[in-house]
Amino acid sequence: MGSPSARLNLRESLRPWVESGLEFVYAPGGRTAETRPEPIAARAEALPHPPQSQPQQPLTSPRRQPTADRPQDAPSPADRAAGRPQPNFPTPWSSFLRFTKPGARVVMTYMELGLDLAGQSDPRRRGVLKNLQAHLKWPAGTINFWPVACLADGALQPDTAMFWRGWELWRTPYIICFGDEALRVILPDAEIQKVTHLLENVIVHKLPPLARLVEMLPHEQQLAAEAIAGLRL
């Protein structure tokens, strides 16, 4: 049997003999031929494919369910985190929601706000609020104005439950209340002389009523609101 370095490729016609145990074959010219394994890739290609018992089915992508059969998309995390208001408030409170923003950090309220949002606004009150917002320099979208009373039968009707129902939509960490009368609606049992009220989930700050602020000069109005200028939003 020849050395490994002298191995030659074996013809396919002699392979059955070699696999039966034959070690030497006669080669013209006196050379000894020995089998060398073919490369693995070549042997694999020479193997017959096993018969298939069933025809192979073509692969197809799963068919999407019709829209009517698929569940509706759930609210996105952004919508849930923002606490977007749902239009299930009674009139006229439902109309006040269109003035609110989902990402507010402060709720401002005063007794006459129900008039202002119902189309009976006073330009002097509007001027005070514009002056204060410019002074505070809070980011846009920080403040939601939400009433403590609404107009009914020609008069303002206080509603503690509806105020807090609105606040629950945004759960702002701060409430700014102008005047004792509005504070009594928000916190009926509060000590009225206090200007800061610490609740479990919110801090209520009381400022002078807008009826007094409209009589002040712009810089005096800003000084009256200095207690809330340092809020971290």
C-alpha positions in Angstrom: 0.0 0.0 0.0 1.6 3.3 -1.1 2.4 6.3 1.1 -0.2 9.0 1.7 1.8 11.5 -0.4 1.6 9.1 -3.4 -2.3 8.8 -3.3 -4.2 9.4 -6.5 -7.8 10.0 -7.1 -9.7 6.8 -7.8 -12.0 6.5 -10.8 -15.7 6.2 -9.9 -15.8 2.8 -11.8 -13.4 1.3 -9.2 -15.1 2.7 -6.1 -17.4 -0.3 -5.4 -14.3 -2.6 -5.3 -12.5 -0.4 -2.9 -15.5 -0.1 -0.6 -15.7 -3.9 -0.6 -12.1 -4.2 0.8 -9.8 -4.0 -2.2 -6.6 -2.2 -1.3 -4.5 -2.5 -4.5 -5.4 -2.3 -8.2 -3.2 -2.8 -11.2 -2.2 0.3 -13.0 -0.4 0.2 -16.4 3.2 1.3 -16.1 3.7 -0.4 -12.8 2.2 2.4 -10.6 0.2 1.6 -7.5 -3.1 3.5 -7.2 -4.7 4.1 -3.8 -8.0 5.7 -3.0 -8.2 9.2 -1.7 -11.4 10.5 -0.2 -13.0 13.1 -2.3 -13.7 16.5 -0.9 -16.8 16.6 1.4 -18.6 19.1 -0.9 -18.1 16.9 -3.9 -19.4 13.8 -2.0 -22.4 15.6 -0.8 -23.3 16.7 -4.3 -23.0 13.1 -5.5 -25.4 11.7 -2.9 -28.9 11.2 -4.2 -31.7 13.2 -2.6 -34.1 11.1 -0.5 -37.5 10.7 -2.0 -40.2 13.0 -0.6 -43.3 11.3 0.6 -45.4 14.4 0.0 -45.0 17.3 -2.3 -43.5 20.3 -0.4 -45.9 23.2 0.0 -44.7 26.6 -1.0 -44.1 28.9 1.9 -46.4 31.8 2.2 -46.6 34.8 4.7 -49.4 34.7 7.2 -52.5 36.5 6.0 -53.5 39.5 8.1 -56.9 39.4 9.6 -59.4 41.6 8.1 -59.7 45.0 9.8 -63.1 44.2 11.1 -61.8 41.0 12.8 -58.8 42.7 14.4 -59.1 44.4 17.8 -58.9 48.1 17.8 -55.5 49.7 18.6 -55.2 50.5 22.3 -54.4 54.0 23.4 -50.7 54.8 23.0 -48.5 55.2 26.1 -48.1 58.8 25.2 -51.9 59.3 25.3 -52.2 57.5 28.7 -49.3 59.4 30.2 -50.7 62.7 29.0 -54.1 62.0 30.5 -56.0 63.3 27.5 -59.5 64.6 28.6 -62.5 62.5 27.6 -65.6 64.3 26.4 -67.9 62.9 29.1 -68.5 66.1 31.2 -72.0 67.7 31.4 -72.7 71.0 29.8 -71.2 73.6 30.1 -68.2 71.9 31.6 -67.6 69.8 28.5 -67.1 73.0 26.5 -64.4 74.2 29.0 -62.2 71.2 28.1 -61.4 72.6 24.7 -59.3 75.3 26.4 -57.2 72.8 28.3 -53.9 71.0 27.5 -53.0 67.4 28.4 -49.5 68.2 29.7 -50.3 71.1 32.1 -48.4 71.4 35.4 -50.5 74.1 37.0 -54.3 74.6 37.3 -55.3 78.3 37.7 -58.8 79.2 38.8 -60.8 82.2 40.0 -64.5 82.8 40.7 -65.2 84.6 37.5 -63.4 82.1 35.2 -66.8 80.5 34.4 -67.9 83.8 33.0 -64.7 84.3 31.0 -64.9 80.8 29.4 -68.6 81.3 28.6 -68.0 84.3 26.5 -68.4 87.0 29.1 -64.8 87.9 29.6 -63.5 91.1 31.1 -60.5 92.6 29.4 -59.1 93.8 32.7 -58.9 90.3 34.1 -57.4 89.1 30.8 -54.8 91.9 31.1 -53.8 90.8 34.7 -53.4 87.2 33.7 -51.4 88.1 30.6 -49.1 90.3 32.8 -48.6 87.5 35.3 -47.8 84.9 32.7 -45.2 87.2 31.1 -43.7 87.7 34.6 -43.6 84.1 35.5 -42.0 83.0 32.2 -43.4 79.5 32.5 -43.1 77.2 29.5 -46.0 77.2 27.0 -48.6 74.7 27.9 -47.9 74.8 31.6 -51.2 76.3 32.7 -54.7 75.0 32.5 -57.5 77.3 33.4 -60.3 75.3 35.0 -63.4 76.9 36.7 -64.7 76.5 40.2 -68.2 77.6 39.1 -70.2 77.7 35.9 -73.0 80.0 34.6 -76.5 78.6 35.2 -79.8 80.5 35.2 -77.9 83.8 34.8 -75.6 83.3 37.9 -72.4 81.5 38.8 -73.0 78.2 40.5 -70.0 76.8 42.5 -69.3 73.1 42.0 -66.6 71.6 44.1 -67.0 68.1 42.6 -66.7 69.3 39.0 -63.5 71.3 39.8 -61.8 68.2 41.2 -63.1 66.0 38.5 -61.4 68.3 36.0 -58.2 68.3 38.0 -58.1 64.5 38.0 -57.6 64.6 34.2 -54.2 66.2 34.6 -53.3 65.8 38.3 -51.1 68.9 38.3 -48.8 69.2 41.3 -50.0 72.9 41.8 -53.2 74.8 41.9 -53.2 78.6 41.8 -56.4 80.0 43.3 -57.3 83.7 43.2 -59.3 84.9 46.2 -60.9 83.4 49.3 -64.3 82.8 47.5 -62.7 80.4 45.0 -60.6 78.7 47.7 -63.8 77.9 49.7 -65.1 76.1 46.6 -61.9 74.1 46.2 -61.4 73.4 49.9 -64.6 74.0 51.9 -62.9 73.1 55.2 -59.7 74.9 54.7 -58.3 77.6 57.0 -59.1 80.6 54.8 -56.3 82.8 56.2 -53.6 80.5 55.0 -52.0 81.1 51.6 -50.5 77.6 51.1 -52.4 74.4 51.5 -50.5 71.1 51.3 -52.7 68.2 50.2 -51.7 64.6 49.5 -51.1 65.0 45.8 -51.2 68.8 45.1 -50.2 72.1 46.7 -52.8 74.9 46.5 -51.5 78.4 46.5 -53.9 81.3 47.2 -53.3 84.7 45.6 -55.4 87.9 45.9 -58.7 87.9 44.0 -58.6 89.2 40.5 -61.1 91.9 41.5 -58.3 93.4 43.6 -55.5 92.8 41.2 -57.2 94.7 38.3 -56.9 97.8 40.5 -53.2 97.5 40.8 -50.4 98.7 38.6 -48.6 95.9 36.5 -45.5 95.8 38.8 -47.8 95.6 41.8 -49.6 92.7 40.3 -46.3 90.9 39.8 -45.3 91.5 43.4 -48.6 90.0 44.5 -47.7 86.8 42.6 -44.2 86.6 43.9 -45.1 83.7 46.1 -45.5 81.4 43.1 -42.6 82.8 41.0 -40.2 80.2 42.4 -42.3 77.1 41.6 -40.2 74.4 39.9 -42.2 73.1 37.0 
